[in-house]
């Protein structure tokens, strides 16, 4: 089971931050100092605002960790049970892209749904692959960057305002999805979006895959723009401190990942 983020609400923290700023005037701070501290805190809150769409705490059980979008209430591995698969072992074309059942390095798949106008539920998948590199082994990213259609370099912003460089591939094409139609699982082909984000960390290659229908990609879930999520997640990387500390499986075999708590 994946470790769930803290259930502490952000609202009390924001209120305390504002109270702390207000108290500066009571501590003898001059107007200039108070204004400067207020401006700094407001800038900080502005940078952090988009990341409210993610759980506050990052995962803790992956070699390379990150913050997960709040829209993902369930996560699965290769042997998880899925309710839409008759509460049996999850179908391989649900837990992995049907055209890329890459098991090596696979860690977890997160699933959410976008409600279409006809009330059908279109799936939104977030896949995680993290591949350990033996000492002295070059990153696969270097080979990927030499492809005929190489990924584009993308600079993302962290909650602290720092920059992280990723590489992104974006593809739009017809794809096969498991729709939920009134509680019934129906496989349909429809225009879809696939986006892969690549990052090379010390001792690890990381690929985050995002797959959904074109309507879901351009839409919102819980007032969150779906196509904004990859860059937000990419900005919350928690890199491993050392190879020894991270050379472990993300999920024990036979364990079904369950819902992350909603905060």
QUIQUIBEL-V211235 format. One record per pair of residues at least 4 apart in sequence whose ideal C-beta (glycine too) atoms are under 8 Angstrom apart, sorted by the first residue. I is the first residue (numbers start at 1). J is the second residue. If there is no record, write none. Layout:
i:I j:J
i:I j:J
This chain:
i:1 j:251
i:1 j:255
i:1 j:256
i:1 j:257
i:1 j:258
i:2 j:59
i:2 j:61
i:2 j:75
i:2 j:108
i:2 j:250
i:2 j:251
i:2 j:257
i:2 j:260
i:3 j:59
i:3 j:60
i:3 j:61
i:4 j:260
i:4 j:261
i:5 j:55
i:5 j:56
i:5 j:57
i:5 j:58
i:5 j:67
i:5 j:68
i:5 j:260
i:5 j:261
i:5 j:263
i:6 j:56
i:6 j:57
i:6 j:263
i:7 j:261
i:7 j:263
i:8 j:12
i:8 j:13
i:8 j:56
i:8 j:263
i:9 j:13
i:9 j:263
i:10 j:14
i:10 j:52
i:10 j:56
i:10 j:263
i:11 j:15
i:12 j:16
i:13 j:17
i:14 j:18
i:14 j:45
i:15 j:19
i:16 j:20
i:17 j:21
i:17 j:41
i:17 j:45
i:18 j:22
i:19 j:23
i:20 j:24
i:21 j:34
i:21 j:37
i:21 j:38
i:21 j:41
i:22 j:26
i:23 j:27
i:24 j:29
i:24 j:33
i:24 j:34
i:24 j:37
i:24 j:38
i:25 j:29
i:25 j:34
i:29 j:33
i:29 j:34
i:29 j:37
i:30 j:34
i:31 j:35
i:32 j:36
i:33 j:37
i:34 j:38
i:35 j:39
i:36 j:40
i:37 j:41
i:38 j:42
i:39 j:43
i:40 j:44
i:41 j:45
i:42 j:46
i:43 j:47
i:44 j:48
i:45 j:49
i:47 j:157
i:47 j:159
i:47 j:160
i:47 j:161
i:48 j:52
i:48 j:159
i:50 j:228
i:50 j:232
i:51 j:67
i:51 j:159
i:51 j:232
i:51 j:235
i:51 j:236
i:53 j:69
i:53 j:70
i:53 j:71
i:53 j:224
i:53 j:228
i:53 j:229
i:53 j:232
i:54 j:67
i:54 j:68
i:54 j:69
i:54 j:70
i:54 j:232
i:54 j:233
i:54 j:236
i:55 j:67
i:55 j:68
i:55 j:69
i:55 j:70
i:55 j:260
i:55 j:263
i:56 j:67
i:56 j:263
i:57 j:67
i:58 j:65
i:58 j:66
i:58 j:67
i:58 j:68
i:58 j:236
i:58 j:238
i:59 j:65
i:59 j:66
i:59 j:67
i:59 j:68
i:60 j:65
i:61 j:65
i:61 j:250
i:61 j:251
i:62 j:66
i:62 j:107
i:62 j:108
i:62 j:128
i:62 j:130
i:62 j:250
i:63 j:130
i:63 j:132
i:63 j:203
i:63 j:204
i:63 j:240
i:63 j:246
i:63 j:247
i:63 j:248
i:63 j:250
i:64 j:130
i:64 j:199
i:64 j:201
i:64 j:204
i:64 j:206
i:64 j:237
i:64 j:238
i:64 j:239
i:64 j:240
i:64 j:246
i:65 j:237
i:65 j:238
i:66 j:208
i:66 j:233
i:66 j:234
i:66 j:236
i:66 j:237
i:66 j:238
i:67 j:232
i:67 j:233
i:67 j:236
i:68 j:72
i:68 j:75
i:68 j:110
i:68 j:126
i:68 j:233
i:68 j:260
i:69 j:110
i:69 j:112
i:69 j:126
i:69 j:224
i:69 j:229
i:69 j:232
i:69 j:233
i:70 j:222
i:70 j:224
i:70 j:262
i:70 j:263
i:71 j:112
i:71 j:124
i:71 j:221
i:71 j:222
i:71 j:224
i:71 j:226
i:71 j:229
i:72 j:110
i:72 j:111
i:72 j:112
i:72 j:126
i:72 j:260
i:73 j:112
i:73 j:259
i:73 j:260
i:73 j:262
i:74 j:110
i:74 j:111
i:74 j:112
i:74 j:257
i:74 j:258
i:74 j:259
i:75 j:108
i:75 j:109
i:75 j:110
i:75 j:111
i:75 j:257
i:75 j:258
i:75 j:259
i:75 j:260
i:76 j:80
i:76 j:82
i:76 j:90
i:76 j:94
i:76 j:95
i:76 j:108
i:76 j:109
i:76 j:111
i:76 j:256
i:76 j:257
i:77 j:95
i:77 j:106
i:77 j:107
i:77 j:108
i:77 j:109
i:77 j:251
i:77 j:255
i:77 j:256
i:77 j:257
i:78 j:90
i:78 j:92
i:78 j:95
i:78 j:103
i:78 j:106
i:79 j:89
i:79 j:90
i:79 j:253
i:79 j:254
i:79 j:255
i:79 j:256
i:80 j:89
i:80 j:90
i:80 j:95
i:80 j:256
i:80 j:257
i:81 j:85
i:81 j:87
i:81 j:88
i:81 j:89
i:81 j:90
i:81 j:256
i:82 j:87
i:82 j:88
i:82 j:89
i:82 j:90
i:82 j:91
i:82 j:94
i:82 j:95
i:83 j:87
i:84 j:94
i:84 j:178
i:84 j:180
i:84 j:185
i:85 j:89
i:85 j:90
i:85 j:91
i:85 j:94
i:85 j:185
i:90 j:94
i:90 j:95
i:91 j:95
i:91 j:178
i:92 j:96
i:92 j:98
i:92 j:101
i:93 j:97
i:93 j:98
i:93 j:101
i:93 j:176
i:93 j:178
i:94 j:109
i:94 j:111
i:94 j:123
i:94 j:178
i:95 j:109
i:96 j:100
i:96 j:101
i:96 j:102
i:96 j:103
i:96 j:106
i:96 j:109
i:96 j:127
i:97 j:101
i:97 j:125
i:97 j:127
i:97 j:194
i:97 j:209
i:97 j:211
i:98 j:175
i:98 j:176
i:99 j:175
i:102 j:106
i:102 j:129
i:104 j:129
i:104 j:131
i:105 j:129
i:105 j:130
i:105 j:131
i:105 j:132
i:105 j:205
i:105 j:207
i:106 j:127
i:106 j:128
i:106 j:129
i:107 j:128
i:107 j:129
i:107 j:130
i:107 j:250
i:107 j:251
i:108 j:127
i:108 j:128
i:108 j:250
i:108 j:251
i:108 j:257
i:109 j:125
i:109 j:126
i:109 j:127
i:109 j:128
i:110 j:125
i:110 j:126
i:110 j:127
i:110 j:128
i:111 j:123
i:111 j:124
i:111 j:125
i:111 j:126
i:112 j:123
i:112 j:124
i:112 j:126
i:112 j:221
i:113 j:121
i:113 j:122
i:113 j:123
i:113 j:124
i:113 j:180
i:113 j:221
i:114 j:121
i:114 j:122
i:114 j:123
i:114 j:124
i:114 j:212
i:114 j:213
i:114 j:215
i:114 j:216
i:114 j:219
i:114 j:221
i:114 j:226
i:115 j:119
i:115 j:120
i:115 j:121
i:115 j:122
i:116 j:120
i:116 j:121
i:116 j:122
i:116 j:215
i:119 j:182
i:120 j:179
i:120 j:180
i:120 j:181
i:121 j:179
i:121 j:180
i:121 j:181
i:122 j:177
i:122 j:179
i:122 j:190
i:122 j:212
i:122 j:213
i:122 j:215
i:122 j:216
i:123 j:177
i:123 j:178
i:123 j:179
i:123 j:180
i:123 j:212
i:123 j:213
i:123 j:216
i:124 j:210
i:124 j:211
i:124 j:212
i:124 j:216
i:124 j:221
i:124 j:226
i:125 j:209
i:125 j:210
i:125 j:211
i:125 j:212
i:126 j:208
i:126 j:209
i:126 j:210
i:126 j:229
i:126 j:233
i:127 j:208
i:127 j:209
i:127 j:210
i:127 j:211
i:128 j:206
i:128 j:207
i:128 j:208
i:128 j:209
i:128 j:250
i:129 j:205
i:129 j:206
i:129 j:207
i:129 j:208
i:129 j:209
i:130 j:204
i:130 j:205
i:130 j:206
i:130 j:207
i:130 j:250
i:131 j:140
i:131 j:204
i:131 j:205
i:131 j:206
i:131 j:207
i:132 j:203
i:132 j:204
i:132 j:247
i:133 j:137
i:133 j:138
i:133 j:139
i:133 j:203
i:133 j:204
i:133 j:205
i:135 j:203
i:135 j:243
i:138 j:142
i:139 j:200
i:139 j:205
i:140 j:144
i:140 j:205
i:141 j:145
i:141 j:167
i:141 j:198
i:141 j:199
i:141 j:200
i:141 j:205
i:142 j:146
i:143 j:147
i:144 j:150
i:144 j:151
i:144 j:167
i:144 j:198
i:145 j:150
i:145 j:151
i:145 j:167
i:146 j:150
i:147 j:151
i:149 j:169
i:150 j:167
i:151 j:167
i:151 j:168
i:151 j:169
i:151 j:196
i:151 j:198
i:152 j:167
i:152 j:168
i:152 j:169
i:153 j:165
i:153 j:166
i:153 j:167
i:154 j:165
i:154 j:166
i:154 j:167
i:154 j:168
i:154 j:197
i:154 j:231
i:154 j:234
i:155 j:163
i:155 j:164
i:155 j:165
i:155 j:166
i:156 j:163
i:156 j:164
i:156 j:165
i:156 j:166
i:156 j:231
i:156 j:232
i:156 j:234
i:156 j:235
i:157 j:161
i:157 j:162
i:157 j:163
i:157 j:164
i:157 j:235
i:158 j:162
i:158 j:163
i:158 j:164
i:158 j:235
i:158 j:236
i:159 j:235
i:159 j:236
i:164 j:199
i:164 j:234
i:164 j:235
i:164 j:237
i:166 j:197
i:166 j:198
i:166 j:199
i:166 j:234
i:167 j:197
i:167 j:198
i:167 j:199
i:168 j:195
i:168 j:196
i:168 j:197
i:168 j:198
i:168 j:230
i:169 j:195
i:169 j:196
i:169 j:198
i:170 j:193
i:170 j:194
i:170 j:195
i:171 j:193
i:171 j:194
i:171 j:195
i:172 j:191
i:172 j:192
i:172 j:193
i:172 j:194
i:172 j:214
i:173 j:191
i:173 j:192
i:173 j:194
i:174 j:189
i:174 j:190
i:174 j:191
i:174 j:192
i:175 j:189
i:175 j:190
i:175 j:191
i:175 j:192
i:175 j:194
i:175 j:211
i:175 j:213
i:176 j:187
i:176 j:188
i:176 j:189
i:177 j:187
i:177 j:188
i:177 j:189
i:177 j:190
i:177 j:192
i:177 j:212
i:177 j:213
i:178 j:185
i:178 j:186
i:178 j:187
i:179 j:185
i:179 j:186
i:179 j:187
i:179 j:188
i:180 j:184
i:180 j:185
i:180 j:186
i:181 j:186
i:190 j:213
i:190 j:214
i:191 j:213
i:191 j:214
i:192 j:211
i:192 j:212
i:192 j:213
i:192 j:214
i:193 j:210
i:193 j:211
i:193 j:212
i:193 j:213
i:193 j:214
i:193 j:217
i:193 j:227
i:194 j:209
i:194 j:210
i:194 j:211
i:195 j:209
i:195 j:210
i:195 j:211
i:195 j:230
i:196 j:207
i:196 j:208
i:196 j:209
i:196 j:210
i:197 j:207
i:197 j:208
i:197 j:209
i:197 j:210
i:197 j:230
i:197 j:234
i:198 j:205
i:198 j:206
i:198 j:207
i:199 j:205
i:199 j:206
i:199 j:207
i:199 j:208
i:199 j:234
i:199 j:237
i:200 j:204
i:200 j:205
i:200 j:206
i:201 j:205
i:201 j:206
i:201 j:237
i:201 j:239
i:201 j:240
i:202 j:239
i:202 j:240
i:202 j:243
i:203 j:240
i:203 j:243
i:203 j:246
i:203 j:247
i:204 j:240
i:204 j:246
i:208 j:230
i:208 j:233
i:208 j:234
i:210 j:229
i:210 j:230
i:212 j:216
i:212 j:217
i:212 j:226
i:213 j:217
i:214 j:218
i:215 j:219
i:216 j:221
i:216 j:226
i:217 j:226
i:217 j:227
i:218 j:226
i:218 j:227
i:219 j:225
i:219 j:226
i:220 j:224
i:220 j:225
i:220 j:226
i:221 j:226
i:224 j:228
i:224 j:229
i:225 j:229
i:228 j:232
i:229 j:233
i:230 j:234
i:231 j:235
i:232 j:236
i:240 j:245
i:240 j:246
i:241 j:245
i:241 j:246
i:242 j:246
i:243 j:247
i:249 j:253
i:251 j:255
i:251 j:257
